[in-house]
Amino acid sequence: MHEWALAEAVIAAASEIAEKEGLKEVREVKIRVGELQQIELDILEFALSQLKPAKFKDAKFSIEVAKAELKCRVCGHKWFFKKEKMDENAVEAIHFVPEIAHAYIKCPTCGSPDFEILEGRGVWLESIKGVKQEDG
Amino acid sequence: MVDPRTSIIAERIRRIDRIIAVSSGKGGVGKSLVAATLALTLAKKDYKVGLFDLDFTSPSTHIILGIEGVQPKEEKGIVPPIVHGIKYMSIVYYSGEHVSPLRGVDVSNALIELLSIARWEKLDFLVIDMPPGIGDATLDLIRLIKNIEFLIVTTPSQLAFETVRKLISLLKELKIPVLGVVENMRMNDSKTIQQQTQKLGLNFLGEIPYDRKVEEAIGNIDKLLNTILAKKVEEIAERS
């Protein structure tokens, strides 16, 4: 249920944006979830549905999953994270703190732990749409 | 795209009365020992205390306090386990015995992740063991925790104090409260650090003599609480 905490963050950030943009009603929230963190989408969706404030009651939450692409800073090799090849405890640790990937993953070409997470790290709020105050 | 995590951090720390970052300009001055002992001392006085080891690449407070075999509970986030009366959080729960070679951007991301998912609930004090220097962790805490206070540790060495002077200068410029300076591992009666601290307009919180018994006490909190270091930290806690 650690997804609950991330859902709270999404709702808090979306509410801030809605407020800033003068939205009286939010219709759509687009979220991007990186594969590295292995978020349970069902739990995230459930948490969002439970946490959404009145302004979000008709909002559709769409969640897109982004592949986790890694790039070695030493040899430049790029590859995709695959949890199937990893130890269960390591996958769970990365689920809580994605940067811990550096303790468990090495570049498949040169063996360096010095890699960059190009995409697919955590949870991002991509966009939010709604009805503005002055739109009536 | 917006990183939603920073929007929830203020809520996560809302019920913490005081957040004290134990910091220094350089490594090896005894920050982690002071931070861990301070947390123990406050817990012994029946305060609700948390200890957050932010030295992600070289965590050590779990070794000082002899913490092993515990994990945070997953409950709408993560709930730090209570060990020796302290809510304790460290990256070692996730890295274990593995090396965690993190660049600055990764330190920053891991710090934001843990601040946004850890549920400390009500605390009187959250003591943070900082990594050495003025890097990402220091800058992120200043950015994300509005009521942060710094407690600065130095040794009698001018090398240590010169780096502390830079840290103090940054904190003063940013108007971040500094509780004062602790002189650790003192080996003579020189008042130089005390005078230099006071010259900077800061409180000199006290000196801790070099104590051979500390090394033997690592991993054993009863022994640790019987060291001169612990007695001095207790006096410092009362003073700050």
HADDOCK unambig.tbl for C-alpha pairs under 7 A between the chains (distance, minus, plus):
assign (segid A and resid 1 and name CA) (segid B and resid 74 and name CA) 6.18 0.50 0.50
assign (segid A and resid 1 and name CA) (segid B and resid 75 and name CA) 5.66 0.50 0.50
assign (segid A and resid 1 and name CA) (segid B and resid 76 and name CA) 5.00 0.50 0.50
assign (segid A and resid 1 and name CA) (segid B and resid 77 and name CA) 6.41 0.50 0.50
assign (segid A and resid 2 and name CA) (segid B and resid 74 and name CA) 5.98 0.50 0.50
assign (segid A and resid 2 and name CA) (segid B and resid 75 and name CA) 6.38 0.50 0.50
assign (segid A and resid 2 and name CA) (segid B and resid 76 and name CA) 5.11 0.50 0.50
assign (segid A and resid 2 and name CA) (segid B and resid 77 and name CA) 4.03 0.50 0.50
assign (segid A and resid 2 and name CA) (segid B and resid 78 and name CA) 6.40 0.50 0.50
assign (segid A and resid 3 and name CA) (segid B and resid 76 and name CA) 6.97 0.50 0.50
assign (segid A and resid 3 and name CA) (segid B and resid 77 and name CA) 6.93 0.50 0.50
assign (segid A and resid 4 and name CA) (segid B and resid 76 and name CA) 4.80 0.50 0.50
assign (segid A and resid 4 and name CA) (segid B and resid 77 and name CA) 6.27 0.50 0.50
assign (segid A and resid 5 and name CA) (segid B and resid 76 and name CA) 5.41 0.50 0.50
assign (segid A and resid 5 and name CA) (segid B and resid 77 and name CA) 4.73 0.50 0.50
assign (segid A and resid 5 and name CA) (segid B and resid 117 and name CA) 5.43 0.50 0.50
assign (segid A and resid 9 and name CA) (segid B and resid 4 and name CA) 5.26 0.50 0.50
assign (segid A and resid 9 and name CA) (segid B and resid 5 and name CA) 5.14 0.50 0.50
assign (segid A and resid 9 and name CA) (segid B and resid 7 and name CA) 5.96 0.50 0.50
assign (segid A and resid 9 and name CA) (segid B and resid 8 and name CA) 4.95 0.50 0.50
assign (segid A and resid 10 and name CA) (segid B and resid 4 and name CA) 5.13 0.50 0.50
assign (segid A and resid 12 and name CA) (segid B and resid 7 and name CA) 5.75 0.50 0.50
assign (segid A and resid 12 and name CA) (segid B and resid 8 and name CA) 6.21 0.50 0.50
assign (segid A and resid 13 and name CA) (segid B and resid 4 and name CA) 5.05 0.50 0.50
assign (segid A and resid 13 and name CA) (segid B and resid 7 and name CA) 5.24 0.50 0.50
assign (segid A and resid 93 and name CA) (segid B and resid 94 and name CA) 4.80 0.50 0.50
assign (segid A and resid 97 and name CA) (segid B and resid 110 and name CA) 5.98 0.50 0.50
assign (segid A and resid 97 and name CA) (segid B and resid 113 and name CA) 6.53 0.50 0.50
assign (segid A and resid 99 and name CA) (segid B and resid 106 and name CA) 5.86 0.50 0.50
assign (segid A and resid 99 and name CA) (segid B and resid 110 and name CA) 5.96 0.50 0.50
assign (segid A and resid 100 and name CA) (segid B and resid 94 and name CA) 6.96 0.50 0.50
assign (segid A and resid 100 and name CA) (segid B and resid 95 and name CA) 6.31 0.50 0.50
assign (segid A and resid 100 and name CA) (segid B and resid 100 and name CA) 6.65 0.50 0.50
assign (segid A and resid 102 and name CA) (segid B and resid 100 and name CA) 5.91 0.50 0.50
assign (segid A and resid 102 and name CA) (segid B and resid 101 and name CA) 6.20 0.50 0.50
assign (segid A and resid 102 and name CA) (segid B and resid 102 and name CA) 6.86 0.50 0.50
assign (segid A and resid 103 and name CA) (segid B and resid 95 and name CA) 6.36 0.50 0.50
assign (segid A and resid 103 and name CA) (segid B and resid 98 and name CA) 5.73 0.50 0.50
assign (segid A and resid 103 and name CA) (segid B and resid 99 and name CA) 5.55 0.50 0.50
assign (segid A and resid 103 and name CA) (segid B and resid 100 and name CA) 4.55 0.50 0.50
assign (segid A and resid 103 and name CA) (segid B and resid 101 and name CA) 6.74 0.50 0.50
assign (segid A and resid 124 and name CA) (segid B and resid 1 and name CA) 6.34 0.50 0.50
assign (segid A and resid 124 and name CA) (segid B and resid 2 and name CA) 5.83 0.50 0.50
assign (segid A and resid 124 and name CA) (segid B and resid 3 and name CA) 5.18 0.50 0.50
assign (segid A and resid 124 and name CA) (segid B and resid 4 and name CA) 6.28 0.50 0.50
assign (segid A and resid 125 and name CA) (segid B and resid 1 and name CA) 5.63 0.50 0.50
assign (segid A and resid 125 and name CA) (segid B and resid 2 and name CA) 4.99 0.50 0.50
assign (segid A and resid 125 and name CA) (segid B and resid 3 and name CA) 6.27 0.50 0.50
assign (segid A and resid 125 and name CA) (segid B and resid 4 and name CA) 6.21 0.50 0.50
assign (segid A and resid 126 and name CA) (segid B and resid 1 and name CA) 4.47 0.50 0.50
assign (segid A and resid 126 and name CA) (segid B and resid 2 and name CA) 6.34 0.50 0.50
assign (segid A and resid 127 and name CA) (segid B and resid 1 and name CA) 6.83 0.50 0.50
